Amino acid sequence: QVQLVESGGGLVQAGGSLRLSCAASGLTFSRYAMGWFRQPPGKERERVAALHWSGSITRYKDSVNGRFTISRDNAKNTVYLRMNSLKPEDTAVYYCAAGTNWPGQYEYWGQGTQVTVSS
């Protein structure tokens, strides 16, 4: 049974930082591309960052490029999202996802973690 469990969300002031973690189990982690998505209140879910299974290719949403960094530790079956210079518009539920197709489709999803950025 595949499980993805996010952690690290919370309330932070604008300009602050958070690091989200997503621990994966039940899959061969090193063979999966990993993505971070978010769903702001009242809006569609959107992808913010993706990391190829090789660890050498990344994709970022334009609005977070340069502020967010996705990384992975295959020894710990964990993917991270470092978020710096946070803005109120970054407020959302953040989800991690795993997939075997790059960069598009994701087969497994976590339950989400709330990130709230106050102005």
N, C-alpha and C positions, 0 to 999 in steps of 0.2 A: 504494500500500500504506500503510494507516494504521498509525502507530506512536505509542505513548504510552510515554515513558520516565521513570520516577520516579527521584529522587535526593534525598539529604539525610537519609536515615535513619541510625540509629546508636544508641549506648548513651549514656544521659543519666541523671543522678540525679534523683530525685523533686524537683519544684519547678523543674526546669530547663526550657529551651525548645529547640525545633527548628523549622526551616522546611523543609518538603518542597517539592520542585518537580516538575512534570510537564511535559515538553516534548513537544508534539504535532507530528506531521508527516503529510502525505498527506491532510489534510482542510482544509476551510475553517473554521478554528478559531472564528472569530467567530460562526458559525452554530450552534455546539454548546453545550448545557449541559454543565457539568463537575461531576463529583462525586468526592469522596474517600470511600473505603470502608476498612474494616479487618476483619481476621480474627484475633481473639485465639486463642491456642493452645487447641485442642479445642472451639472454638465456631464458630457460624455467622458468615458475613460480614455486616457491618452498615454502613449508610451513616452517615457522621459529618458530612458537609457537602456542600452542593450549591450551585451558582451558575448562575443563568440566563444564557443567551447575551447578554442585554442588560447583564449585570453589575450589575443593580440589585435583584435578588431573591436572597435566600439562605435556606437551610434548614440547621438544625443539630440534631444529636442532643442531647437534653436534657442528657446528662452532660458534653458538651463546650461547650455554649453559654456564652459569656463567657470561655472559655479558648482556643478555636480560632477562627481567622479564615481564611476562604477568599477568595482574590482571583485576578484574572487580568490578564495583560498580553497583549492581542491582537497587539501589534506583535512580541512575542517568541513567540507561540503557546505560552504557558506559563501553567499554573495553579499556584497556591501554596496551601500549608496551613501557616499559622503556628500553632504549638502552644506555649502557655505553661502554666505551673503544672502540668507533667506529673505524672501519678500512675502508680504501678505497674500499675494496671488499664488504662492506655492502651497497654500493651505489646501489639503485634500486628504483622502484616504489613499495610502500608498500600498501597492500590491507588488509582490514579486511573482515571476512566472518562469517556467522552464519549458524549453522546446528543442526539438531535433532538427527543425528547419531554420535556416538563417536567411534573412533576419526576421522573417514574418510570423510564423505560426507558433503558438505556445500551447502546450497540452496540459500543463499543470499550473495551478494557481494557489497562492496563499490566501489567507483570510483577511489580510489587510491590517494596516496600522495607521492611526490617525496622526497627522502632522498639522498643527495649528500655529500660524505665524501671526503674532500680534503687531500692530503698527505703533 
